[in-house]
Amino acid sequence: MAKEELLTLEGQIDEIFPDGRFGVMLENDHRIIAYTAGKMRKFRIRSVVGDRVRVEMTPYDLSKGRIVFRERGPGGGPPGPHSGKRRH
C-alpha cells in the first residue's frame, strides 16, 4: 500500500474540543477525532457543530483524520457586516 493512499469519508461534526480538534461522526456510524487541514486554517474556514465535512484518513490509524472540506449548509449565507471593510 502506497503512502499516498488515503481514505476519504464524509461525516458530521458533533463536538468541538478546545485544542482545535473536532469529534466527527462518519456516515458508517464510526466516531473519530479530526483536525482542520492547513488550507482551511490558512483561509480561516470555520466549522461548527452540525456541519457536513469530508475527512481524509490513513488506513493505519482509523481513529484520527483531517478535515479537508466543509460543505456549505443553510447557515452559509452572505458575509457579515465587517467582512467587506478594510482597515487603514
PyMOL Python script that loads the backbone (N, CA, C, O; Angstrom):
from pymol import cmd

cmd.read_pdbstr("""\
ATOM      1  N   MET A   1       0.847  -1.173   0.000  1.00  0.00           N
ATOM      2  CA  MET A   1       0.000   0.000   0.000  1.00  0.00           C
ATOM      3  C   MET A   1       0.896   1.241   0.000  1.00  0.00           C
ATOM      4  O   MET A   1       1.797   1.357   0.830  1.00  0.00           O
ATOM      5  N   ALA A   2       0.653   2.148  -0.912  1.00  0.00           N
ATOM      6  CA  ALA A   2       1.471   3.346  -1.036  1.00  0.00           C
ATOM      7  C   ALA A   2       1.135   4.369   0.045  1.00  0.00           C
ATOM      8  O   ALA A   2       0.063   4.336   0.649  1.00  0.00           O
ATOM      9  N   LYS A   3       2.064   5.262   0.265  1.00  0.00           N
ATOM     10  CA  LYS A   3       1.870   6.287   1.281  1.00  0.00           C
ATOM     11  C   LYS A   3       0.735   7.239   0.910  1.00  0.00           C
ATOM     12  O   LYS A   3       0.054   7.757   1.795  1.00  0.00           O
ATOM     13  N   GLU A   4       0.523   7.474  -0.382  1.00  0.00           N
ATOM     14  CA  GLU A   4      -0.461   8.450  -0.822  1.00  0.00           C
ATOM     15  C   GLU A   4      -1.903   7.945  -0.780  1.00  0.00           C
ATOM     16  O   GLU A   4      -2.829   8.718  -1.022  1.00  0.00           O
ATOM     17  N   GLU A   5      -2.108   6.666  -0.478  1.00  0.00           N
ATOM     18  CA  GLU A   5      -3.463   6.120  -0.488  1.00  0.00           C
ATOM     19  C   GLU A   5      -4.184   6.508   0.800  1.00  0.00           C
ATOM     20  O   GLU A   5      -3.925   5.945   1.864  1.00  0.00           O
ATOM     21  N   LEU A   6      -5.087   7.474   0.687  1.00  0.00           N
ATOM     22  CA  LEU A   6      -5.860   7.935   1.826  1.00  0.00           C
ATOM     23  C   LEU A   6      -7.316   7.560   1.634  1.00  0.00           C
ATOM     24  O   LEU A   6      -7.800   7.482   0.505  1.00  0.00           O
ATOM     25  N   LEU A   7      -8.009   7.330   2.729  1.00  0.00           N
ATOM     26  CA  LEU A   7      -9.441   7.081   2.687  1.00  0.00           C
ATOM     27  C   LEU A   7     -10.147   8.419   2.820  1.00  0.00           C
ATOM     28  O   LEU A   7      -9.818   9.204   3.709  1.00  0.00           O
ATOM     29  N   THR A   8     -11.102   8.689   1.962  1.00  0.00           N
ATOM     30  CA  THR A   8     -11.892   9.916   2.056  1.00  0.00           C
ATOM     31  C   THR A   8     -13.324   9.526   2.403  1.00  0.00           C
ATOM     32  O   THR A   8     -13.990   8.812   1.654  1.00  0.00           O
ATOM     33  N   LEU A   9     -13.781  10.010   3.557  1.00  0.00           N
ATOM     34  CA  LEU A   9     -15.118   9.688   4.037  1.00  0.00           C
ATOM     35  C   LEU A   9     -15.850  10.973   4.380  1.00  0.00           C
ATOM     36  O   LEU A   9     -15.234  12.020   4.578  1.00  0.00           O
ATOM     37  N   GLU A  10     -17.172  10.881   4.449  1.00  0.00           N
ATOM     38  CA  GLU A  10     -17.978  12.045   4.819  1.00  0.00           C
ATOM     39  C   GLU A  10     -18.606  11.805   6.174  1.00  0.00           C
ATOM     40  O   GLU A  10     -18.894  10.671   6.558  1.00  0.00           O
ATOM     41  N   GLY A  11     -18.815  12.910   6.899  1.00  0.00           N
ATOM     42  CA  GLY A  11     -19.401  12.809   8.222  1.00  0.00           C
ATOM     43  C   GLY A  11     -19.946  14.148   8.675  1.00  0.00           C
ATOM     44  O   GLY A  11     -20.064  15.091   7.892  1.00  0.00           O
ATOM     45  N   GLN A  12     -20.274  14.210   9.952  1.00  0.00           N
ATOM     46  CA  GLN A  12     -20.861  15.419  10.523  1.00  0.00           C
ATOM     47  C   GLN A  12     -20.167  15.714  11.844  1.00  0.00           C
ATOM     48  O   GLN A  12     -19.938  14.816  12.654  1.00  0.00           O
ATOM     49  N   ILE A  13     -19.835  16.988  12.050  1.00  0.00           N
ATOM     50  CA  ILE A  13     -19.193  17.402  13.300  1.00  0.00           C
ATOM     51  C   ILE A  13     -20.228  17.331  14.416  1.00  0.00           C
ATOM     52  O   ILE A  13     -21.322  17.884  14.300  1.00  0.00           O
ATOM     53  N   ASP A  14     -19.865  16.637  15.507  1.00  0.00           N
ATOM     54  CA  ASP A  14     -20.794  16.547  16.631  1.00  0.00           C
ATOM     55  C   ASP A  14     -20.218  17.098  17.934  1.00  0.00           C
ATOM     56  O   ASP A  14     -20.927  17.204  18.935  1.00  0.00           O
ATOM     57  N   GLU A  15     -18.919  17.452  17.918  1.00  0.00           N
ATOM     58  CA  GLU A  15     -18.307  18.008  19.127  1.00  0.00           C
ATOM     59  C   GLU A  15     -17.085  18.822  18.739  1.00  0.00           C
ATOM     60  O   GLU A  15     -16.366  18.473  17.803  1.00  0.00           O
ATOM     61  N   ILE A  16     -16.853  19.916  19.470  1.00  0.00           N
ATOM     62  CA  ILE A  16     -15.672  20.745  19.251  1.00  0.00           C
ATOM     63  C   ILE A  16     -14.837  20.705  20.526  1.00  0.00           C
ATOM     64  O   ILE A  16     -15.341  20.965  21.619  1.00  0.00           O
ATOM     65  N   PHE A  17     -13.563  20.379  20.375  1.00  0.00           N
ATOM     66  CA  PHE A  17     -12.656  20.329  21.510  1.00  0.00           C
ATOM     67  C   PHE A  17     -11.856  21.629  21.567  1.00  0.00           C
ATOM     68  O   PHE A  17     -11.668  22.273  20.535  1.00  0.00           O
ATOM     69  N   PRO A  18     -11.379  22.032  22.751  1.00  0.00           N
ATOM     70  CA  PRO A  18     -10.710  23.320  22.887  1.00  0.00           C
ATOM     71  C   PRO A  18      -9.359  23.419  22.188  1.00  0.00           C
ATOM     72  O   PRO A  18      -8.872  24.531  21.984  1.00  0.00           O
ATOM     73  N   ASP A  19      -8.741  22.320  21.819  1.00  0.00           N
ATOM     74  CA  ASP A  19      -7.419  22.385  21.206  1.00  0.00           C
ATOM     75  C   ASP A  19      -7.462  22.410  19.681  1.00  0.00           C
ATOM     76  O   ASP A  19      -6.456  22.107  19.039  1.00  0.00           O
ATOM     77  N   GLY A  20      -8.596  22.762  19.088  1.00  0.00           N
ATOM     78  CA  GLY A  20      -8.696  22.874  17.633  1.00  0.00           C
ATOM     79  C   GLY A  20      -9.046  21.581  16.941  1.00  0.00           C
ATOM     80  O   GLY A  20      -8.926  21.478  15.720  1.00  0.00           O
ATOM     81  N   ARG A  21      -9.471  20.609  17.686  1.00  0.00           N
ATOM     82  CA  ARG A  21      -9.885  19.340  17.097  1.00  0.00           C
ATOM     83  C   ARG A  21     -11.394  19.218  17.161  1.00  0.00           C
ATOM     84  O   ARG A  21     -12.067  19.961  17.875  1.00  0.00           O
ATOM     85  N   PHE A  22     -11.911  18.262  16.399  1.00  0.00           N
ATOM     86  CA  PHE A  22     -13.347  18.073  16.305  1.00  0.00           C
ATOM     87  C   PHE A  22     -13.681  16.598  16.445  1.00  0.00           C
ATOM     88  O   PHE A  22     -12.921  15.734  16.009  1.00  0.00           O
ATOM     89  N   GLY A  23     -14.815  16.320  17.053  1.00  0.00           N
ATOM     90  CA  GLY A  23     -15.362  14.972  17.054  1.00  0.00           C
ATOM     91  C   GLY A  23     -16.269  14.859  15.835  1.00  0.00           C
ATOM     92  O   GLY A  23     -17.190  15.659  15.670  1.00  0.00           O
ATOM     93  N   VAL A  24     -16.015  13.874  14.986  1.00  0.00           N
ATOM     94  CA  VAL A  24     -16.772  13.711  13.747  1.00  0.00           C
ATOM     95  C   VAL A  24     -17.422  12.337  13.746  1.00  0.00           C
ATOM     96  O   VAL A  24     -16.754  11.327  13.968  1.00  0.00           O
ATOM     97  N   MET A  25     -18.742  12.300  13.492  1.00  0.00           N
ATOM     98  CA  MET A  25     -19.453  11.045  13.336  1.00  0.00           C
ATOM     99  C   MET A  25     -19.548  10.761  11.845  1.00  0.00           C
ATOM    100  O   MET A  25     -20.209  11.492  11.108  1.00  0.00           O
ATOM    101  N   LEU A  26     -18.885   9.697  11.402  1.00  0.00           N
ATOM    102  CA  LEU A  26     -18.874   9.348   9.991  1.00  0.00           C
ATOM    103  C   LEU A  26     -20.198   8.713   9.586  1.00  0.00           C
ATOM    104  O   LEU A  26     -21.002   8.326  10.434  1.00  0.00           O
ATOM    105  N   GLU A  27     -20.409   8.610   8.273  1.00  0.00           N
ATOM    106  CA  GLU A  27     -21.655   8.039   7.768  1.00  0.00           C
ATOM    107  C   GLU A  27     -21.817   6.573   8.145  1.00  0.00           C
ATOM    108  O   GLU A  27     -22.939   6.071   8.210  1.00  0.00           O
ATOM    109  N   ASN A  28     -20.703   5.878   8.395  1.00  0.00           N
ATOM    110  CA  ASN A  28     -20.785   4.464   8.768  1.00  0.00           C
ATOM    111  C   ASN A  28     -20.880   4.280  10.284  1.00  0.00           C
ATOM    112  O   ASN A  28     -20.565   3.204  10.794  1.00  0.00           O
ATOM    113  N   ASP A  29     -21.317   5.330  11.018  1.00  0.00           N
ATOM    114  CA  ASP A  29     -21.504   5.322  12.474  1.00  0.00           C
ATOM    115  C   ASP A  29     -20.218   5.049  13.246  1.00  0.00           C
ATOM    116  O   ASP A  29     -20.254   4.465  14.328  1.00  0.00           O
ATOM    117  N   HIS A  30     -19.092   5.468  12.697  1.00  0.00           N
ATOM    118  CA  HIS A  30     -17.802   5.366  13.367  1.00  0.00           C
ATOM    119  C   HIS A  30     -17.400   6.775  13.793  1.00  0.00           C
ATOM    120  O   HIS A  30     -17.453   7.694  12.976  1.00  0.00           O
ATOM    121  N   ARG A  31     -17.000   6.969  15.049  1.00  0.00           N
ATOM    122  CA  ARG A  31     -16.649   8.299  15.549  1.00  0.00           C
ATOM    123  C   ARG A  31     -15.139   8.448  15.584  1.00  0.00           C
ATOM    124  O   ARG A  31     -14.426   7.575  16.080  1.00  0.00           O
ATOM    125  N   ILE A  32     -14.653   9.578  15.046  1.00  0.00           N
ATOM    126  CA  ILE A  32     -13.217   9.833  15.014  1.00  0.00           C
ATOM    127  C   ILE A  32     -12.924  11.220  15.559  1.00  0.00           C
ATOM    128  O   ILE A  32     -13.828  12.034  15.746  1.00  0.00           O
ATOM    129  N   ILE A  33     -11.649  11.476  15.809  1.00  0.00           N
ATOM    130  CA  ILE A  33     -11.155  12.797  16.184  1.00  0.00           C
ATOM    131  C   ILE A  33     -10.448  13.354  14.952  1.00  0.00           C
ATOM    132  O   ILE A  33      -9.594  12.685  14.370  1.00  0.00           O
ATOM    133  N   ALA A  34     -10.801  14.576  14.553  1.00  0.00           N
ATOM    134  CA  ALA A  34     -10.220  15.160  13.346  1.00  0.00           C
ATOM    135  C   ALA A  34      -9.756  16.582  13.616  1.00  0.00           C
ATOM    136  O   ALA A  34     -10.265  17.267  14.504  1.00  0.00           O
ATOM    137  N   TYR A  35      -8.773  17.010  12.824  1.00  0.00           N
ATOM    138  CA  TYR A  35      -8.293  18.387  12.895  1.00  0.00           C
ATOM    139  C   TYR A  35      -8.452  19.009  11.516  1.00  0.00           C
ATOM    140  O   TYR A  35      -8.605  18.292  10.528  1.00  0.00           O
ATOM    141  N   THR A  36      -8.416  20.332  11.438  1.00  0.00           N
ATOM    142  CA  THR A  36      -8.608  21.005  10.161  1.00  0.00           C
ATOM    143  C   THR A  36      -7.312  20.998   9.364  1.00  0.00           C
ATOM    144  O   THR A  36      -6.222  21.094   9.929  1.00  0.00           O
ATOM    145  N   ALA A  37      -7.440  20.885   8.058  1.00  0.00           N
ATOM    146  CA  ALA A  37      -6.291  20.883   7.161  1.00  0.00           C
ATOM    147  C   ALA A  37      -5.664  22.272   7.112  1.00  0.00           C
ATOM    148  O   ALA A  37      -6.293  23.252   7.512  1.00  0.00           O
ATOM    149  N   GLY A  38      -4.448  22.360   6.632  1.00  0.00           N
ATOM    150  CA  GLY A  38      -3.716  23.622   6.586  1.00  0.00           C
ATOM    151  C   GLY A  38      -4.389  24.693   5.754  1.00  0.00           C
ATOM    152  O   GLY A  38      -4.408  25.858   6.150  1.00  0.00           O
ATOM    153  N   LYS A  39      -4.946  24.323   4.599  1.00  0.00           N
ATOM    154  CA  LYS A  39      -5.624  25.316   3.746  1.00  0.00           C
ATOM    155  C   LYS A  39      -6.858  25.874   4.443  1.00  0.00           C
ATOM    156  O   LYS A  39      -7.152  27.064   4.326  1.00  0.00           O
ATOM    157  N   MET A  40      -7.582  25.024   5.168  1.00  0.00           N
ATOM    158  CA  MET A  40      -8.760  25.516   5.881  1.00  0.00           C
ATOM    159  C   MET A  40      -8.346  26.474   6.989  1.00  0.00           C
ATOM    160  O   MET A  40      -9.034  27.461   7.253  1.00  0.00           O
ATOM    161  N   ARG A  41      -7.228  26.184   7.632  1.00  0.00           N
ATOM    162  CA  ARG A  41      -6.728  27.076   8.668  1.00  0.00           C
ATOM    163  C   ARG A  41      -6.221  28.379   8.064  1.00  0.00           C
ATOM    164  O   ARG A  41      -6.446  29.456   8.615  1.00  0.00           O
ATOM    165  N   LYS A  42      -5.539  28.275   6.936  1.00  0.00           N
ATOM    166  CA  LYS A  42      -4.971  29.447   6.274  1.00  0.00           C
ATOM    167  C   LYS A  42      -6.056  30.431   5.851  1.00  0.00           C
ATOM    168  O   LYS A  42      -5.903  31.639   6.036  1.00  0.00           O
ATOM    169  N   PHE A  43      -7.139  29.929   5.289  1.00  0.00           N
ATOM    170  CA  PHE A  43      -8.215  30.793   4.811  1.00  0.00           C
ATOM    171  C   PHE A  43      -9.307  30.998   5.857  1.00  0.00           C
ATOM    172  O   PHE A  43     -10.372  31.535   5.553  1.00  0.00           O
ATOM    173  N   ARG A  44      -9.039  30.571   7.085  1.00  0.00           N
ATOM    174  CA  ARG A  44      -9.925  30.778   8.237  1.00  0.00           C
ATOM    175  C   ARG A  44     -11.337  30.284   7.985  1.00  0.00           C
ATOM    176  O   ARG A  44     -12.307  30.998   8.240  1.00  0.00           O
ATOM    177  N   ILE A  45     -11.450  29.072   7.491  1.00  0.00           N
ATOM    178  CA  ILE A  45     -12.758  28.454   7.284  1.00  0.00           C
ATOM    179  C   ILE A  45     -13.194  27.869   8.620  1.00  0.00           C
ATOM    180  O   ILE A  45     -12.558  26.954   9.143  1.00  0.00           O
ATOM    181  N   ARG A  46     -14.266  28.392   9.162  1.00  0.00           N
ATOM    182  CA  ARG A  46     -14.745  27.982  10.474  1.00  0.00           C
ATOM    183  C   ARG A  46     -15.704  26.806  10.340  1.00  0.00           C
ATOM    184  O   ARG A  46     -16.467  26.715   9.378  1.00  0.00           O
ATOM    185  N   SER A  47     -15.654  25.918  11.308  1.00  0.00           N
ATOM    186  CA  SER A  47     -16.551  24.772  11.352  1.00  0.00           C
ATOM    187  C   SER A  47     -17.281  24.788  12.684  1.00  0.00           C
ATOM    188  O   SER A  47     -16.690  25.097  13.719  1.00  0.00           O
ATOM    189  N   VAL A  48     -18.568  24.454  12.657  1.00  0.00           N
ATOM    190  CA  VAL A  48     -19.381  24.421  13.864  1.00  0.00           C
ATOM    191  C   VAL A  48     -20.078  23.067  13.943  1.00  0.00           C
ATOM    192  O   VAL A  48     -20.081  22.296  12.983  1.00  0.00           O
ATOM    193  N   VAL A  49     -20.664  22.794  15.098  1.00  0.00           N
ATOM    194  CA  VAL A  49     -21.383  21.538  15.290  1.00  0.00           C
ATOM    195  C   VAL A  49     -22.532  21.459  14.289  1.00  0.00           C
ATOM    196  O   VAL A  49     -23.296  22.411  14.134  1.00  0.00           O
ATOM    197  N   GLY A  50     -22.647  20.337  13.624  1.00  0.00           N
ATOM    198  CA  GLY A  50     -23.707  20.127  12.646  1.00  0.00           C
ATOM    199  C   GLY A  50     -23.245  20.264  11.209  1.00  0.00           C
ATOM    200  O   GLY A  50     -23.986  19.902  10.296  1.00  0.00           O
ATOM    201  N   ASP A  51     -22.031  20.782  10.975  1.00  0.00           N
ATOM    202  CA  ASP A  51     -21.518  20.927   9.607  1.00  0.00           C
ATOM    203  C   ASP A  51     -21.199  19.566   9.008  1.00  0.00           C
ATOM    204  O   ASP A  51     -20.675  18.685   9.689  1.00  0.00           O
ATOM    205  N   ARG A  52     -21.520  19.400   7.729  1.00  0.00           N
ATOM    206  CA  ARG A  52     -21.128  18.206   6.985  1.00  0.00           C
ATOM    207  C   ARG A  52     -19.707  18.432   6.484  1.00  0.00           C
ATOM    208  O   ARG A  52     -19.413  19.485   5.920  1.00  0.00           O
ATOM    209  N   VAL A  53     -18.825  17.463   6.682  1.00  0.00           N
ATOM    210  CA  VAL A  53     -17.422  17.613   6.315  1.00  0.00           C
ATOM    211  C   VAL A  53     -16.933  16.373   5.568  1.00  0.00           C
ATOM    212  O   VAL A  53     -17.509  15.290   5.670  1.00  0.00           O
ATOM    213  N   ARG A  54     -15.849  16.573   4.815  1.00  0.00           N
ATOM    214  CA  ARG A  54     -15.148  15.477   4.157  1.00  0.00           C
ATOM    215  C   ARG A  54     -13.834  15.280   4.904  1.00  0.00           C
ATOM    216  O   ARG A  54     -13.094  16.236   5.132  1.00  0.00           O
ATOM    217  N   VAL A  55     -13.548  14.032   5.286  1.00  0.00           N
ATOM    218  CA  VAL A  55     -12.403  13.718   6.126  1.00  0.00           C
ATOM    219  C   VAL A  55     -11.475  12.756   5.397  1.00  0.00           C
ATOM    220  O   VAL A  55     -11.927  11.774   4.810  1.00  0.00           O
ATOM    221  N   GLU A  56     -10.172  13.041   5.436  1.00  0.00           N
ATOM    222  CA  GLU A  56      -9.170  12.119   4.910  1.00  0.00           C
ATOM    223  C   GLU A  56      -8.551  11.366   6.086  1.00  0.00           C
ATOM    224  O   GLU A  56      -8.223  11.950   7.119  1.00  0.00           O
ATOM    225  N   MET A  57      -8.402  10.051   5.899  1.00  0.00           N
ATOM    226  CA  MET A  57      -7.828   9.213   6.949  1.00  0.00           C
ATOM    227  C   MET A  57      -6.788   8.291   6.343  1.00  0.00           C
ATOM    228  O   MET A  57      -6.891   7.903   5.179  1.00  0.00           O
ATOM    229  N   THR A  58      -5.799   7.945   7.128  1.00  0.00           N
ATOM    230  CA  THR A  58      -4.827   6.951   6.705  1.00  0.00           C
ATOM    231  C   THR A  58      -5.353   5.567   7.106  1.00  0.00           C
ATOM    232  O   THR A  58      -6.011   5.436   8.138  1.00  0.00           O
ATOM    233  N   PRO A  59      -5.077   4.557   6.318  1.00  0.00           N
ATOM    234  CA  PRO A  59      -5.552   3.217   6.685  1.00  0.00           C
ATOM    235  C   PRO A  59      -4.836   2.642   7.911  1.00  0.00           C
ATOM    236  O   PRO A  59      -5.265   1.616   8.439  1.00  0.00           O
ATOM    237  N   TYR A  60      -3.774   3.270   8.368  1.00  0.00           N
ATOM    238  CA  TYR A  60      -3.017   2.758   9.505  1.00  0.00           C
ATOM    239  C   TYR A  60      -3.622   3.140  10.848  1.00  0.00           C
ATOM    240  O   TYR A  60      -3.456   2.408  11.824  1.00  0.00           O
ATOM    241  N   ASP A  61      -4.325   4.278  10.921  1.00  0.00           N
ATOM    242  CA  ASP A  61      -4.960   4.706  12.169  1.00  0.00           C
ATOM    243  C   ASP A  61      -6.367   5.198  11.832  1.00  0.00           C
ATOM    244  O   ASP A  61      -6.541   6.323  11.365  1.00  0.00           O
ATOM    245  N   LEU A  62      -7.353   4.362  12.068  1.00  0.00           N
ATOM    246  CA  LEU A  62      -8.728   4.683  11.696  1.00  0.00           C
ATOM    247  C   LEU A  62      -9.485   5.429  12.784  1.00  0.00           C
ATOM    248  O   LEU A  62     -10.711   5.519  12.729  1.00  0.00           O
ATOM    249  N   SER A  63      -8.777   5.964  13.767  1.00  0.00           N
ATOM    250  CA  SER A  63      -9.441   6.731  14.818  1.00  0.00           C
ATOM    251  C   SER A  63      -9.171   8.229  14.689  1.00  0.00           C
ATOM    252  O   SER A  63      -9.743   9.025  15.434  1.00  0.00           O
ATOM    253  N   LYS A  64      -8.307   8.620  13.752  1.00  0.00           N
ATOM    254  CA  LYS A  64      -7.965  10.027  13.563  1.00  0.00           C
ATOM    255  C   LYS A  64      -8.091  10.389  12.088  1.00  0.00           C
ATOM    256  O   LYS A  64      -7.993   9.531  11.210  1.00  0.00           O
ATOM    257  N   GLY A  65      -8.313  11.692  11.831  1.00  0.00           N
ATOM    258  CA  GLY A  65      -8.430  12.139  10.451  1.00  0.00           C
ATOM    259  C   GLY A  65      -8.180  13.625  10.317  1.00  0.00           C
ATOM    260  O   GLY A  65      -7.933  14.324  11.300  1.00  0.00           O
ATOM    261  N   ARG A  66      -8.249  14.102   9.067  1.00  0.00           N
ATOM    262  CA  ARG A  66      -8.021  15.512   8.757  1.00  0.00           C
ATOM    263  C   ARG A  66      -9.215  16.015   7.954  1.00  0.00           C
ATOM    264  O   ARG A  66      -9.576  15.427   6.934  1.00  0.00           O
ATOM    265  N   ILE A  67      -9.823  17.102   8.414  1.00  0.00           N
ATOM    266  CA  ILE A  67     -10.967  17.694   7.704  1.00  0.00           C
ATOM    267  C   ILE A  67     -10.420  18.480   6.526  1.00  0.00           C
ATOM    268  O   ILE A  67      -9.640  19.415   6.710  1.00  0.00           O
ATOM    269  N   VAL A  68     -10.824  18.107   5.312  1.00  0.00           N
ATOM    270  CA  VAL A  68     -10.298  18.762   4.124  1.00  0.00           C
ATOM    271  C   VAL A  68     -11.350  19.601   3.406  1.00  0.00           C
ATOM    272  O   VAL A  68     -11.002  20.403   2.540  1.00  0.00           O
ATOM    273  N   PHE A  69     -12.629  19.437   3.745  1.00  0.00           N
ATOM    274  CA  PHE A  69     -13.668  20.194   3.051  1.00  0.00           C
ATOM    275  C   PHE A  69     -14.885  20.313   3.959  1.00  0.00           C
ATOM    276  O   PHE A  69     -15.303  19.339   4.585  1.00  0.00           O
ATOM    277  N   ARG A  70     -15.450  21.519   4.023  1.00  0.00           N
ATOM    278  CA  ARG A  70     -16.689  21.749   4.764  1.00  0.00           C
ATOM    279  C   ARG A  70     -17.759  22.136   3.769  1.00  0.00           C
ATOM    280  O   ARG A  70     -17.605  23.112   3.035  1.00  0.00           O
ATOM    281  N   GLU A  71     -18.851  21.375   3.736  1.00  0.00           N
ATOM    282  CA  GLU A  71     -19.935  21.675   2.808  1.00  0.00           C
ATOM    283  C   GLU A  71     -20.722  22.873   3.312  1.00  0.00           C
ATOM    284  O   GLU A  71     -20.939  23.039   4.513  1.00  0.00           O
ATOM    285  N   ARG A  72     -21.136  23.687   2.382  1.00  0.00           N
ATOM    286  CA  ARG A  72     -21.947  24.840   2.760  1.00  0.00           C
ATOM    287  C   ARG A  72     -23.325  24.377   3.176  1.00  0.00           C
ATOM    288  O   ARG A  72     -23.994  23.631   2.460  1.00  0.00           O
ATOM    289  N   GLY A  73     -23.736  24.828   4.337  1.00  0.00           N
ATOM    290  CA  GLY A  73     -25.030  24.438   4.870  1.00  0.00           C
ATOM    291  C   GLY A  73     -26.008  25.591   4.807  1.00  0.00           C
ATOM    292  O   GLY A  73     -25.754  26.595   4.142  1.00  0.00           O
ATOM    293  N   PRO A  74     -27.128  25.448   5.498  1.00  0.00           N
ATOM    294  CA  PRO A  74     -28.131  26.515   5.492  1.00  0.00           C
ATOM    295  C   PRO A  74     -27.647  27.802   6.151  1.00  0.00           C
ATOM    296  O   PRO A  74     -28.214  28.862   5.888  1.00  0.00           O
ATOM    297  N   GLY A  75     -26.633  27.750   6.988  1.00  0.00           N
ATOM    298  CA  GLY A  75     -26.127  28.942   7.658  1.00  0.00           C
ATOM    299  C   GLY A  75     -25.044  29.659   6.873  1.00  0.00           C
ATOM    300  O   GLY A  75     -24.483  30.632   7.377  1.00  0.00           O
ATOM    301  N   GLY A  76     -24.727  29.224   5.665  1.00  0.00           N
ATOM    302  CA  GLY A  76     -23.645  29.818   4.900  1.00  0.00           C
ATOM    303  C   GLY A  76     -24.096  30.922   3.973  1.00  0.00           C
ATOM    304  O   GLY A  76     -23.770  30.906   2.786  1.00  0.00           O
ATOM    305  N   GLY A  77     -24.839  31.879   4.492  1.00  0.00           N
ATOM    306  CA  GLY A  77     -25.377  32.962   3.684  1.00  0.00           C
ATOM    307  C   GLY A  77     -24.338  34.006   3.331  1.00  0.00           C
ATOM    308  O   GLY A  77     -23.142  33.716   3.329  1.00  0.00           O
ATOM    309  N   PRO A  78     -24.781  35.219   3.033  1.00  0.00           N
ATOM    310  CA  PRO A  78     -23.838  36.279   2.667  1.00  0.00           C
ATOM    311  C   PRO A  78     -22.935  36.638   3.845  1.00  0.00           C
ATOM    312  O   PRO A  78     -23.293  36.396   4.997  1.00  0.00           O
ATOM    313  N   PRO A  79     -21.762  37.216   3.560  1.00  0.00           N
ATOM    314  CA  PRO A  79     -20.836  37.556   4.632  1.00  0.00           C
ATOM    315  C   PRO A  79     -21.397  38.612   5.564  1.00  0.00           C
ATOM    316  O   PRO A  79     -22.322  39.344   5.212  1.00  0.00           O
ATOM    317  N   GLY A  80     -20.831  38.680   6.748  1.00  0.00           N
ATOM    318  CA  GLY A  80     -21.290  39.615   7.768  1.00  0.00           C
ATOM    319  C   GLY A  80     -20.959  41.057   7.437  1.00  0.00           C
ATOM    320  O   GLY A  80     -20.339  41.328   6.408  1.00  0.00           O
ATOM    321  N   PRO A  81     -21.369  42.003   8.304  1.00  0.00           N
ATOM    322  CA  PRO A  81     -21.203  43.417   8.026  1.00  0.00           C
ATOM    323  C   PRO A  81     -19.747  43.888   8.039  1.00  0.00           C
ATOM    324  O   PRO A  81     -19.440  44.914   7.431  1.00  0.00           O
ATOM    325  N   HIS A  82     -18.850  43.181   8.706  1.00  0.00           N
ATOM    326  CA  HIS A  82     -17.466  43.630   8.819  1.00  0.00           C
ATOM    327  C   HIS A  82     -16.540  43.016   7.789  1.00  0.00           C
ATOM    328  O   HIS A  82     -15.374  43.404   7.713  1.00  0.00           O
ATOM    329  N   SER A  83     -17.019  42.071   6.994  1.00  0.00           N
ATOM    330  CA  SER A  83     -16.114  41.348   6.105  1.00  0.00           C
ATOM    331  C   SER A  83     -15.684  42.195   4.886  1.00  0.00           C
ATOM    332  O   SER A  83     -14.623  41.939   4.317  1.00  0.00           O
ATOM    333  N   GLY A  84     -16.473  43.178   4.484  1.00  0.00           N
ATOM    334  CA  GLY A  84     -16.126  43.982   3.322  1.00  0.00           C
ATOM    335  C   GLY A  84     -15.310  45.219   3.654  1.00  0.00           C
ATOM    336  O   GLY A  84     -14.783  45.870   2.752  1.00  0.00           O
ATOM    337  N   LYS A  85     -15.199  45.552   4.926  1.00  0.00           N
ATOM    338  CA  LYS A  85     -14.499  46.772   5.323  1.00  0.00           C
ATOM    339  C   LYS A  85     -13.014  46.504   5.445  1.00  0.00           C
ATOM    340  O   LYS A  85     -12.595  45.449   5.922  1.00  0.00           O
ATOM    341  N   ARG A  86     -12.223  47.472   5.006  1.00  0.00           N
ATOM    342  CA  ARG A  86     -10.779  47.364   5.115  1.00  0.00           C
ATOM    343  C   ARG A  86     -10.288  48.301   6.199  1.00  0.00           C
ATOM    344  O   ARG A  86     -10.858  49.369   6.420  1.00  0.00           O
ATOM    345  N   ARG A  87      -9.245  47.899   6.862  1.00  0.00           N
ATOM    346  CA  ARG A  87      -8.669  48.748   7.892  1.00  0.00           C
ATOM    347  C   ARG A  87      -7.517  49.529   7.274  1.00  0.00           C
ATOM    348  O   ARG A  87      -6.739  48.987   6.490  1.00  0.00           O
ATOM    349  N   HIS A  88      -7.415  50.777   7.625  1.00  0.00           N
ATOM    350  CA  HIS A  88      -6.339  51.632   7.098  1.00  0.00           C
ATOM    351  C   HIS A  88      -5.375  52.002   8.170  1.00  0.00           C
ATOM    352  O   HIS A  88      -4.406  52.716   7.911  1.00  0.00           O
TER     353      HIS A  88
END
""", "prot")
cmd.dss("prot")
cmd.show_as("cartoon", "prot")
cmd.util.cbc("prot")
cmd.orient("prot")
